[in-house]
Amino acid sequence: IFTDCGAAYVFVAEGGNWQRPRQLKLLASDALAGGDQFGYAVAVASSGTIVVGTPAHNSGGGAVYVYRRVGGRAHWEPVTKLAVVSESLAGARSEANRPGFGNALSFSVDPADTLLIGAYTESGSSVTVNAGSAYVYRRQVQPDGNETWVFGKMLTAGSVARGYDFFGSSLALSADGTAAIVGSPGTDAPILVDGEPGIVPNAGRSYLFRLVNTSLCPLALRRR
């Protein structure tokens, strides 16, 4: 028996009551291993699309599973599985870089075609272990009605990133997908103590990103 594989349960509102039909238990579209933590994070789009994060999948590389509602209110089918792309901080993922991709998830609302994914333990070097990152994906609908999710942008704390910042631990997209906020709870804060520089460990920081050029594809976001 595998432990901590995880699952996600879908509840639908019927007459003001929340019910879970037996068929609305979501599992990974491929085989899960023990400790994958499928369901660590979930999000539901206004279009009915569901995403489920499993940050411990593939030895901590992580993954996000996308499901599309079909045939009414009570059936979802798997669409795709998203994983860390080659633009990660360390390039192709090494054994030392376990990004935890899928630890936090957020959809835009109208249109529901932008998805922000946290990877809070992404590492780039010995000084940016667990610095963290976040990934922007855009939904594209094909002429036949099938949909794909395309990588758009990787968000980081940039030059101020440090080890154990855990950037991407929490995040949210604005309703129209033109702004994002990303939490970095492990970031230290500079202070002065008796006139001498010091730090407050793990004071935390949040980063705001805005869409700066609507003609760009993929998204171009800036840190404020």
Kinemage of the C-alpha trace (Angstrom):
@kinemage 1
@onewidth
@group {chain A} dominant
@subgroup {mainchain}
@vectorlist {calphas} color= white
{ca ile a 1} P 0.000 0.000 0.000
{ca phe a 2} L 1.327 3.409 -0.984
{ca thr a 3} L 0.906 6.152 1.611
{ca asp a 4} L 0.375 9.864 1.037
{ca cys a 5} L -0.435 9.371 -2.660
{ca gly a 6} L -3.309 11.808 -2.350
{ca ala a 7} L -6.643 12.438 -4.072
{ca ala a 8} L -8.968 15.342 -4.821
{ca tyr a 9} L -12.727 15.324 -4.229
{ca val a 10} L -15.133 17.487 -6.209
{ca phe a 11} L -18.302 18.809 -4.567
{ca val a 12} L -21.164 20.374 -6.543
{ca ala a 13} L -23.945 22.601 -5.244
{ca glu a 14} L -27.444 21.185 -5.702
{ca gly a 15} L -30.320 23.219 -4.322
{ca gly a 16} L -28.065 25.091 -1.963
{ca asn a 17} L -26.445 21.929 -0.622
{ca trp a 18} L -22.944 20.717 -1.391
{ca gln a 19} L -22.818 17.101 -2.493
{ca arg a 20} L -20.094 14.774 -3.689
{ca pro a 21} L -21.236 12.200 -6.234
{ca arg a 22} L -19.193 9.042 -5.913
{ca gln a 23} L -17.571 9.451 -9.326
{ca leu a 24} L -16.099 12.842 -8.422
{ca lys a 25} L -12.919 11.596 -6.847
{ca leu a 26} L -9.978 12.715 -8.966
{ca leu a 27} L -6.768 10.761 -9.153
{ca ala a 28} L -3.639 11.291 -11.209
{ca ser a 29} L -3.998 10.374 -14.871
{ca asp a 30} L -0.817 8.311 -14.557
{ca ala a 31} L 0.465 6.169 -11.739
{ca leu a 32} L 1.166 7.900 -8.445
{ca ala a 33} L 3.876 6.867 -6.058
{ca gly a 34} L 3.813 6.947 -2.288
{ca gly a 35} L 4.347 10.440 -0.903
{ca asp a 36} L 3.367 12.291 -4.108
{ca gln a 37} L 0.827 14.415 -2.173
{ca phe a 38} L -1.649 14.703 -5.039
{ca gly a 39} L -4.162 17.339 -3.925
{ca tyr a 40} L -1.673 19.452 -1.949
{ca ala a 41} L -3.115 22.435 -3.840
{ca val a 42} L -6.245 22.729 -5.980
{ca ala a 43} L -8.015 25.425 -7.993
{ca val a 44} L -11.255 25.598 -9.979
{ca ala a 45} L -11.669 27.947 -12.941
{ca ser a 46} L -14.919 29.711 -13.787
{ca ser a 47} L -14.943 27.615 -16.968
{ca gly a 48} L -15.107 24.442 -14.887
{ca thr a 49} L -11.464 23.452 -15.407
{ca ile a 50} L -9.853 21.909 -12.316
{ca val a 51} L -6.131 21.789 -11.575
{ca val a 52} L -4.531 19.650 -8.887
{ca gly a 53} L -0.983 20.082 -7.628
{ca thr a 54} L 1.296 17.277 -6.515
{ca pro a 55} L 4.544 18.994 -5.462
{ca ala a 56} L 6.285 15.860 -4.198
{ca his a 57} L 5.776 13.936 -7.453
{ca asn a 58} L 8.892 12.719 -9.262
{ca ser a 59} L 11.157 13.017 -6.212
{ca gly a 60} L 10.059 16.578 -5.479
{ca gly a 61} L 10.037 17.879 -9.031
{ca gly a 62} L 6.278 18.230 -8.808
{ca ala a 63} L 3.477 18.289 -11.348
{ca val a 64} L 0.054 19.804 -11.983
{ca tyr a 65} L -2.818 17.792 -13.432
{ca val a 66} L -5.488 19.558 -15.493
{ca tyr a 67} L -9.081 18.275 -15.781
{ca arg a 68} L -11.875 19.551 -18.025
{ca arg a 69} L -15.578 19.299 -17.266
{ca val a 70} L -17.462 17.421 -19.962
{ca gly a 71} L -21.005 16.175 -20.387
{ca gly a 72} L -22.646 18.243 -17.688
{ca arg a 73} L -21.874 19.052 -14.068
{ca ala a 74} L -20.717 15.696 -12.776
{ca his a 75} L -17.904 14.501 -15.005
{ca trp a 76} L -14.309 15.653 -15.442
{ca glu a 77} L -11.727 14.162 -17.770
{ca pro a 78} L -7.931 14.571 -17.699
{ca val a 79} L -6.524 17.072 -20.188
{ca thr a 80} L -2.795 17.252 -19.537
{ca lys a 81} L -0.019 17.059 -16.976
{ca leu a 82} L 2.214 20.102 -16.485
{ca ala a 83} L 5.754 19.942 -15.127
{ca val a 84} L 8.726 22.274 -14.657
{ca val a 85} L 10.017 23.629 -17.956
{ca ser a 86} L 13.623 24.014 -19.069
{ca glu a 87} L 13.683 27.712 -18.059
{ca ser a 88} L 13.903 26.663 -14.418
{ca leu a 89} L 16.586 28.323 -12.288
{ca ala a 90} L 19.009 25.468 -12.813
{ca gly a 91} L 18.095 24.724 -16.428
{ca ala a 92} L 17.256 21.045 -16.830
{ca arg a 93} L 16.243 19.837 -13.379
{ca ser a 94} L 19.094 18.276 -11.456
{ca glu a 95} L 18.810 15.878 -8.567
{ca ala a 96} L 19.607 18.758 -6.203
{ca asn a 97} L 16.808 20.937 -7.588
{ca arg a 98} L 13.419 19.758 -6.339
{ca pro a 99} L 11.135 22.700 -7.177
{ca gly a 100} L 7.955 21.419 -5.519
{ca phe a 101} L 6.077 22.521 -8.653
{ca gly a 102} L 2.342 22.695 -7.903
{ca asn a 103} L 2.427 23.694 -4.232
{ca ala a 104} L 0.130 26.690 -4.922
{ca leu a 105} L -2.321 27.401 -7.770
{ca ser a 106} L -4.408 30.342 -8.972
{ca phe a 107} L -6.644 30.970 -12.013
{ca ser a 108} L -7.703 34.183 -13.647
{ca val a 109} L -11.510 34.525 -13.724
{ca asp a 110} L -12.599 36.293 -16.890
{ca pro a 111} L -11.331 34.903 -19.114
{ca ala a 112} L -10.274 31.765 -17.252
{ca asp a 113} L -7.261 31.190 -19.474
{ca thr a 114} L -4.297 32.061 -17.231
{ca leu a 115} L -2.880 29.780 -14.549
{ca leu a 116} L -0.186 30.667 -12.006
{ca ile a 117} L 1.730 27.783 -10.403
{ca gly a 118} L 4.035 27.935 -7.407
{ca ala a 119} L 7.357 26.090 -7.194
{ca tyr a 120} L 8.426 27.205 -3.764
{ca thr a 121} L 11.502 24.998 -3.366
{ca glu a 122} L 13.049 25.745 -6.762
{ca ser a 123} L 16.839 26.018 -6.442
{ca gly a 124} L 19.346 27.585 -8.782
{ca ser a 125} L 22.712 27.356 -7.012
{ca ser a 126} L 24.282 26.875 -3.606
{ca val a 127} L 23.195 30.398 -2.618
{ca thr a 128} L 19.639 30.066 -3.935
{ca val a 129} L 18.621 26.716 -2.503
{ca asn a 130} L 14.842 26.788 -2.065
{ca ala a 131} L 14.692 30.337 -3.396
{ca gly a 132} L 11.454 29.460 -5.172
{ca ser a 133} L 9.695 30.534 -8.356
{ca ala a 134} L 6.286 30.686 -10.014
{ca tyr a 135} L 5.185 29.772 -13.533
{ca val a 136} L 2.566 31.366 -15.778
{ca tyr a 137} L 0.644 29.187 -18.230
{ca arg a 138} L -1.918 30.212 -20.840
{ca arg a 139} L -4.783 28.078 -22.157
{ca gln a 140} L -5.142 27.715 -25.907
{ca val a 141} L -8.287 26.219 -27.439
{ca gln a 142} L -7.800 24.375 -30.713
{ca pro a 143} L -10.301 24.457 -33.622
{ca asp a 144} L -11.451 20.941 -32.708
{ca gly a 145} L -12.312 22.112 -29.198
{ca asn a 146} L -9.352 20.467 -27.486
{ca glu a 147} L -7.269 22.648 -25.200
{ca thr a 148} L -3.590 22.904 -24.406
{ca trp a 149} L -1.765 24.786 -21.671
{ca val a 150} L 1.336 26.628 -22.887
{ca phe a 151} L 4.165 27.906 -20.709
{ca gly a 152} L 4.324 31.694 -20.731
{ca lys a 153} L 6.678 33.090 -18.101
{ca met a 154} L 8.762 32.179 -15.080
{ca leu a 155} L 8.536 34.617 -12.170
{ca thr a 156} L 11.250 34.954 -9.534
{ca ala a 157} L 12.510 37.487 -7.003
{ca gly a 158} L 15.265 38.334 -9.478
{ca ser a 159} L 18.595 39.629 -8.237
{ca val a 160} L 17.395 39.807 -4.628
{ca ala a 161} L 16.561 36.098 -4.472
{ca arg a 162} L 18.281 34.234 -1.656
{ca gly a 163} L 18.265 30.713 -0.350
{ca tyr a 164} L 15.210 29.568 1.623
{ca asp a 165} L 13.052 32.519 0.538
{ca phe a 166} L 10.365 30.028 -0.563
{ca phe a 167} L 9.082 32.449 -3.195
{ca gly a 168} L 5.850 30.966 -4.541
{ca ser a 169} L 4.597 29.566 -1.238
{ca ser a 170} L 1.380 31.516 -1.826
{ca leu a 171} L 0.115 33.384 -4.864
{ca ala a 172} L -2.933 34.883 -6.535
{ca leu a 173} L -3.921 36.187 -9.956
{ca ser a 174} L -6.257 39.117 -10.541
{ca ala a 175} L -9.635 38.327 -12.092
{ca asp a 176} L -8.527 39.451 -15.552
{ca gly a 177} L -5.090 37.838 -15.316
{ca thr a 178} L -3.181 41.105 -15.707
{ca ala a 179} L -1.694 41.170 -12.204
{ca ala a 180} L -0.188 38.606 -9.873
{ca ile a 181} L 1.044 38.650 -6.303
{ca val a 182} L 3.512 36.065 -5.016
{ca gly a 183} L 4.424 35.447 -1.388
{ca ser a 184} L 7.991 34.850 -0.229
{ca pro a 185} L 7.705 34.083 3.500
{ca gly a 186} L 11.357 33.223 4.051
{ca thr a 187} L 12.788 36.525 2.810
{ca asp a 188} L 14.885 38.435 5.343
{ca ala a 189} L 14.295 42.152 5.955
{ca pro a 190} L 17.103 44.694 6.462
{ca ile a 191} L 17.000 46.839 9.592
{ca leu a 192} L 19.249 49.189 11.542
{ca val a 193} L 20.153 48.243 15.119
{ca asp a 194} L 21.881 51.035 17.026
{ca gly a 195} L 22.911 52.475 13.696
{ca glu a 196} L 24.373 49.194 12.471
{ca pro a 197} L 22.857 47.197 9.597
{ca gly a 198} L 21.154 43.962 10.498
{ca ile a 199} L 18.413 41.642 9.309
{ca val a 200} L 15.097 40.274 10.533
{ca pro a 201} L 15.174 36.598 9.500
{ca asn a 202} L 12.113 35.250 7.691
{ca ala a 203} L 10.293 38.566 7.851
{ca gly a 204} L 8.696 37.759 4.500
{ca arg a 205} L 7.861 39.780 1.433
{ca ser a 206} L 5.277 39.790 -1.336
{ca tyr a 207} L 6.013 40.640 -4.972
{ca leu a 208} L 3.541 42.269 -7.330
{ca phe a 209} L 3.712 41.607 -11.062
{ca arg a 210} L 1.728 43.434 -13.765
{ca leu a 211} L 1.173 42.822 -17.435
{ca val a 212} L 3.083 45.592 -19.206
{ca asn a 213} L 2.495 44.833 -22.870
{ca thr a 214} L -0.734 43.208 -23.952
{ca ser a 215} L 0.744 42.351 -27.335
{ca leu a 216} L 3.355 40.034 -25.818
{ca cys a 217} L 2.850 36.321 -25.906
{ca pro a 218} L 3.943 34.742 -23.635
{ca leu a 219} L 3.077 37.100 -20.823
{ca ala a 220} L 5.573 39.769 -19.809
{ca leu a 221} L 5.289 40.652 -16.140
{ca arg a 222} L 7.337 43.005 -14.031
{ca arg a 223} L 8.204 42.987 -10.338
{ca arg a 224} L 7.285 46.050 -8.250
